[in-house]
Amino acid sequence: MNAPIKQHLIDPEICIRCHTCEDACPIGAISHNDDNVVVDASMCEHCLHCIGPCPTGAIDNWRVVSSPYSLDEQLEWMDLPEQAEIAISDGTSGASLDDAIQQLLDTAHEGAGGQARAPATASQPSINLHNISNPLRVRVQGNFRLTADDADSDVRHLVIDLADHTFPVLEGQSIGIIAPGLDDNGKPHLPRLYSISSPRDGERPQTNNLSLTIKREKHGICSNYLCDLQRDDEVEIIGPFGSTFLMPDDPDANLIMICTGTGSAPFRAFTMQRQRTSPEIQNKLMLFFGARSSSSLPYFGPLKKVPEQFMKTIFCLSREKDLPKKYVQQGMLDEKESLASLLPLPKTHIYMCGLKSMEEGVEQAFEQIANSSGLDWSKLRTTMRDEGRYHVETY
Ligand SMILES: Cc1cc2nc3c(=O)[nH]c(=O)nc-3n(C[C@H](O)[C@H](O)[C@H](O)COP(=O)(O)OP(=O)(O)OC[C@H]3O[C@@H](n4cnc5c(N)ncnc54)[C@H](O)[C@@H]3O)c2cc1C
């Protein structure tokens, strides 16, 4: 049997036959007939130049195959074949690893109940460009401690330089990291997911890099590996992952963001993207941010500088010296009136991210706030979720 390869394919059901991908391909690996646009596996070098220009995302499809689909086969397709189970060299299978990552994401999104949906106006995400058999090798550009030296948690801001690689991401997506070495059973470590904390065009506009917000877990394999990385160290990344926990590309959308700890990562990305694209829009963003103390709250300093008209930030500190304990649900109840007026609006989106343990309290707070203004929270939540306006990512 041939060694499995990752084959780049175009989804004929989504493709609008605009042929921008053909123009973007520098080596002529993409061609078409009257029916389909297709990629020649014997030529394609996975440079990804074709991904960005595609208006629909049809170009962004991949299958691990032991022998590639021929051009003749692809030209006949009405839809894409399913991923078949393929054995790969590490003894696992490409499909089962993708399944493992999908399972991590599904578990993280469970709190939304039912089938999570992307906001109607969200950009089309690229997903699964790199997997364990084809990770992207990149370098660390910086690793900064975000929490105070004497804080009880070590949270890091890790910047990864994507150099000249094409690795398009959207705010709300995650990447996977595989820590080097083997686990106790002699197998490679499973990938861990980390939310991207920078906006789509990088830490500064037009810089091809991305950042992560990593909390060091005692005895944790991957978080310790990442927190200890130094500038210029090589790191292997896979992904991007996530096609529903995305921000609406609509400057008029109201975003209610609720997080604890490193759950702030995607909201840093959301806020920066809004600041870049529509800095003039006011009173649309609310952030409820829970942490033990201000010294253990990632991005505390920068957040305090964001003007209140641009984003109202409510810090909820449960162990701050000389202050009463406050959890995110209490912060929400303190803002009951503002939240009650936002909940029924069709442009309101709710995002929750961070520790699983926050879900119950947040749910109860929403229920109480909705009830107080005569709204049925469970019905409203279902409507919002079905319309891609209610998102949970907890781990
Ligand atoms: C969608 C998603 C997004 C995420 N985003 C982020 C993010 O932005 N930032 C972030 O920091 N994390 C994030 N996570 C969590 C992250 O993926 C990892 O789960 C986390 O970093 C822990 O991984 P680890 O390899 O360090 O710990 P593991 O090695 O997997 O250990 C897991 C836990 O077991 C404990 N443990 C392990 N070994 C021992 C031992 N011998 N004795 C006692 N205890 C032990 C560790 O303390 C740890 O808490 C996200 C998860 C998901 C699903």
The ligand as an SDF file (V2000), in Angstrom:
LIG
                    3D

 53 58  0  0  0  0  0  0  0  0999 V2000
  -11.5580   24.1450   22.8700 C   0  0  0  0  0  0  0  0  0  0  0  0
  -10.4910   24.2540   23.9470 C   0  0  0  0  0  0  0  0  0  0  0  0
   -9.7780   25.4240   24.0660 C   0  0  0  0  0  0  0  0  0  0  0  0
   -8.8140   25.5410   25.0630 C   0  0  0  0  0  0  0  0  0  0  0  0
   -8.1460   26.7150   25.1940 N   0  0  0  0  0  0  0  0  0  0  0  0
   -7.1950   26.8590   26.1480 C   0  0  0  0  0  0  0  0  0  0  0  0
   -6.4990   28.1090   26.2950 C   0  0  0  0  0  0  0  0  0  0  0  0
   -6.7380   29.0780   25.5540 O   0  0  0  0  0  0  0  0  0  0  0  0
   -5.5510   28.1870   27.2710 N   0  0  0  0  0  0  0  0  0  0  0  0
   -5.2570   27.1290   28.1180 C   0  0  0  0  0  0  0  0  0  0  0  0
   -4.3790   27.2790   28.9720 O   0  0  0  0  0  0  0  0  0  0  0  0
   -5.9330   25.9470   27.9980 N   0  0  0  0  0  0  0  0  0  0  0  0
   -6.8770   25.7850   27.0330 C   0  0  0  0  0  0  0  0  0  0  0  0
   -7.5280   24.5860   26.8980 N   0  0  0  0  0  0  0  0  0  0  0  0
   -7.1290   23.4610   27.7720 C   0  0  0  0  0  0  0  0  0  0  0  0
   -5.8890   22.7390   27.1490 C   0  0  0  0  0  0  0  0  0  0  0  0
   -6.2770   22.1120   25.9470 O   0  0  0  0  0  0  0  0  0  0  0  0
   -5.2960   21.6700   28.0440 C   0  0  0  0  0  0  0  0  0  0  0  0
   -6.3080   20.7940   28.4500 O   0  0  0  0  0  0  0  0  0  0  0  0
   -4.5810   22.2270   29.2760 C   0  0  0  0  0  0  0  0  0  0  0  0
   -3.5250   23.0910   28.8990 O   0  0  0  0  0  0  0  0  0  0  0  0
   -3.9860   21.0920   30.1060 C   0  0  0  0  0  0  0  0  0  0  0  0
   -3.1650   20.3240   29.2910 O   0  0  0  0  0  0  0  0  0  0  0  0
   -1.8130   19.6600   29.8500 P   0  0  0  0  0  0  0  0  0  0  0  0
   -1.2610   18.7970   28.7750 O   0  0  0  0  0  0  0  0  0  0  0  0
   -0.9170   20.6950   30.4210 O   0  0  0  0  0  0  0  0  0  0  0  0
   -2.3670   18.8140   31.0490 O   0  0  0  0  0  0  0  0  0  0  0  0
   -2.5330   17.2080   31.0610 P   0  0  0  0  0  0  0  0  0  0  0  0
   -1.1990   16.5660   31.0130 O   0  0  0  0  0  0  0  0  0  0  0  0
   -3.5230   16.8540   30.0270 O   0  0  0  0  0  0  0  0  0  0  0  0
   -3.1520   17.0230   32.4880 O   0  0  0  0  0  0  0  0  0  0  0  0
   -4.5320   17.3550   32.7150 C   0  0  0  0  0  0  0  0  0  0  0  0
   -4.7310   17.6410   34.1840 C   0  0  0  0  0  0  0  0  0  0  0  0
   -4.3360   16.5380   34.9660 O   0  0  0  0  0  0  0  0  0  0  0  0
   -3.4130   16.9360   35.9820 C   0  0  0  0  0  0  0  0  0  0  0  0
   -2.3130   15.9480   36.0440 N   0  0  0  0  0  0  0  0  0  0  0  0
   -1.6250   15.4290   35.0120 C   0  0  0  0  0  0  0  0  0  0  0  0
   -0.7000   14.5640   35.4730 N   0  0  0  0  0  0  0  0  0  0  0  0
   -0.7870   14.5420   36.8140 C   0  0  0  0  0  0  0  0  0  0  0  0
   -0.1100   13.8860   37.8620 C   0  0  0  0  0  0  0  0  0  0  0  0
    0.8780   13.0200   37.6010 N   0  0  0  0  0  0  0  0  0  0  0  0
   -0.4830   14.1240   39.1360 N   0  0  0  0  0  0  0  0  0  0  0  0
   -1.4790   14.9850   39.4000 C   0  0  0  0  0  0  0  0  0  0  0  0
   -2.1600   15.6460   38.4560 N   0  0  0  0  0  0  0  0  0  0  0  0
   -1.8270   15.4370   37.2040 C   0  0  0  0  0  0  0  0  0  0  0  0
   -2.8520   18.2610   35.5340 C   0  0  0  0  0  0  0  0  0  0  0  0
   -2.7210   19.1370   36.6470 O   0  0  0  0  0  0  0  0  0  0  0  0
   -3.8910   18.8240   34.6230 C   0  0  0  0  0  0  0  0  0  0  0  0
   -4.7440   19.6900   35.3190 O   0  0  0  0  0  0  0  0  0  0  0  0
   -8.5240   24.4400   25.9310 C   0  0  0  0  0  0  0  0  0  0  0  0
   -9.2320   23.2560   25.7820 C   0  0  0  0  0  0  0  0  0  0  0  0
  -10.2140   23.1580   24.8130 C   0  0  0  0  0  0  0  0  0  0  0  0
  -10.9690   21.8710   24.6880 C   0  0  0  0  0  0  0  0  0  0  0  0
  1  2  1  0
  2  3  1  0
  2 52  2  0
  3  4  2  0
  4  5  1  0
  4 50  1  0
  5  6  2  0
  6  7  1  0
  6 13  1  0
  7  8  2  0
  7  9  1  0
  9 10  1  0
 10 11  2  0
 10 12  1  0
 12 13  2  0
 13 14  1  0
 14 15  1  0
 14 50  1  0
 15 16  1  0
 16 17  1  0
 16 18  1  0
 18 19  1  0
 18 20  1  0
 20 21  1  0
 20 22  1  0
 22 23  1  0
 23 24  1  0
 24 25  2  0
 24 26  1  0
 24 27  1  0
 27 28  1  0
 28 29  2  0
 28 30  1  0
 28 31  1  0
 31 32  1  0
 32 33  1  0
 33 34  1  0
 33 48  1  0
 34 35  1  0
 35 36  1  0
 35 46  1  0
 36 37  1  0
 36 45  1  0
 37 38  2  0
 38 39  1  0
 39 40  1  0
 39 45  2  0
 40 41  1  0
 40 42  2  0
 42 43  1  0
 43 44  2  0
 44 45  1  0
 46 47  1  0
 46 48  1  0
 48 49  1  0
 50 51  2  0
 51 52  1  0
 52 53  1  0
M  END
$$$$
